Amino acid sequence: MAEKITADSLKQNKNSYVIIDVREADELAGGKVYGSIHMPLGLAIRNAKKKQIEDMRGKKICTYCGTGYRGNIGADELVKEGFDAVTLEGGYPSWGQS
């Protein structure tokens, strides 16, 4: 399990993170975290394994999805590939509630 970060903590430290939205394209209509990078979960995992996101290595990464489940998987897979990654606790809905 990847470490989690609360929406409040992420908002306070937003400039310290590369934020990756791992939701599918059709889920973006409901909004997204401003400045986040859209990279669906499967693509994020492939990109990490194929060394296609090496420019993010050494940076803190926060993943998120619609509920927290896929965001957690994404962060966990990134950590396995040597990235410094956490996930947004509660997913995107928590962003609007904090």
C-alpha positions as CSV (number, residue, x, y, z in Angstrom):
1,M,0.0,0.0,0.0
2,A,1.3,3.4,-1.0
3,E,1.4,6.2,1.5
4,K,-1.5,8.6,1.5
5,I,-1.7,12.4,1.7
6,T,-4.7,14.3,2.7
7,A,-6.2,16.9,0.4
8,D,-5.4,19.7,3.0
9,S,-1.8,18.6,3.1
10,L,-1.5,18.4,-0.7
11,K,-3.1,21.8,-1.1
12,Q,-0.5,23.3,1.3
13,N,2.4,21.6,-0.5
14,K,1.0,21.5,-4.1
15,N,4.0,23.1,-5.7
16,S,6.2,20.3,-4.2
17,Y,4.4,17.6,-6.2
18,V,3.9,16.4,-9.7
19,I,0.2,15.4,-9.5
20,I,-1.0,12.6,-11.8
21,D,-4.7,12.0,-12.5
22,V,-5.0,8.3,-13.2
23,R,-8.7,8.4,-14.1
24,E,-10.0,7.6,-17.6
25,A,-10.7,10.4,-20.1
26,D,-14.5,10.2,-19.7
27,E,-14.1,10.8,-15.9
28,L,-12.5,14.2,-16.4
29,A,-15.8,16.0,-17.2
30,G,-16.5,16.3,-13.5
31,G,-13.4,18.4,-12.9
32,K,-9.7,17.8,-12.0
33,V,-7.0,19.1,-9.8
34,Y,-5.7,22.2,-11.5
35,G,-2.2,21.6,-12.9
36,S,-2.4,17.9,-12.7
37,I,-1.2,15.6,-15.5
38,H,-3.8,13.2,-17.0
39,M,-2.2,9.8,-17.4
40,P,-4.7,6.8,-17.0
41,L,-3.6,4.1,-14.6
42,G,-2.5,1.5,-17.2
43,L,-0.5,4.1,-19.1
44,A,1.1,5.4,-15.9
45,I,2.3,1.9,-15.0
46,R,3.5,1.2,-18.6
47,N,5.3,4.5,-18.7
48,A,7.1,3.8,-15.4
49,K,8.1,0.3,-16.4
50,K,9.3,1.4,-19.9
51,K,11.3,4.3,-18.4
52,Q,9.2,6.9,-20.3
53,I,8.7,9.2,-17.3
54,E,12.2,9.4,-16.1
55,D,11.9,13.2,-16.0
56,M,9.7,12.7,-12.9
57,R,12.3,10.6,-11.1
58,G,13.6,12.4,-8.0
59,K,10.4,14.5,-7.8
60,K,7.5,13.9,-5.3
61,I,4.5,12.4,-7.1
62,C,0.9,12.3,-6.0
63,T,-1.6,10.2,-7.9
64,Y,-5.4,10.4,-7.6
65,C,-8.5,8.9,-9.1
66,G,-12.2,9.0,-8.5
67,T,-12.3,7.1,-5.2
68,G,-8.7,6.4,-4.1
69,Y,-8.5,2.8,-5.3
70,R,-6.7,3.3,-8.6
71,G,-4.7,6.2,-7.3
72,N,-3.3,3.8,-4.6
73,I,-2.5,1.2,-7.2
74,G,-0.8,3.8,-9.4
75,A,1.3,5.2,-6.5
76,D,2.2,1.7,-5.3
77,E,3.4,0.7,-8.8
78,L,5.4,3.9,-9.1
79,V,7.1,3.2,-5.8
80,K,8.0,-0.3,-7.0
81,E,9.7,1.3,-10.0
82,G,11.7,3.6,-7.6
83,F,9.6,6.8,-7.7
84,D,8.7,8.8,-4.7
85,A,4.9,8.6,-4.9
86,V,1.9,9.0,-2.6
87,T,-1.8,8.9,-3.3
88,L,-4.5,11.4,-2.5
89,E,-6.6,10.0,0.3
90,G,-10.2,9.7,-0.8
91,G,-9.4,10.5,-4.4
92,Y,-10.7,13.5,-6.3
93,P,-13.9,14.0,-4.2
94,S,-11.7,14.8,-1.2
95,W,-10.1,17.6,-3.1
96,G,-13.4,19.6,-3.2
97,Q,-14.3,18.8,0.4
98,S,-11.2,20.3,2.1
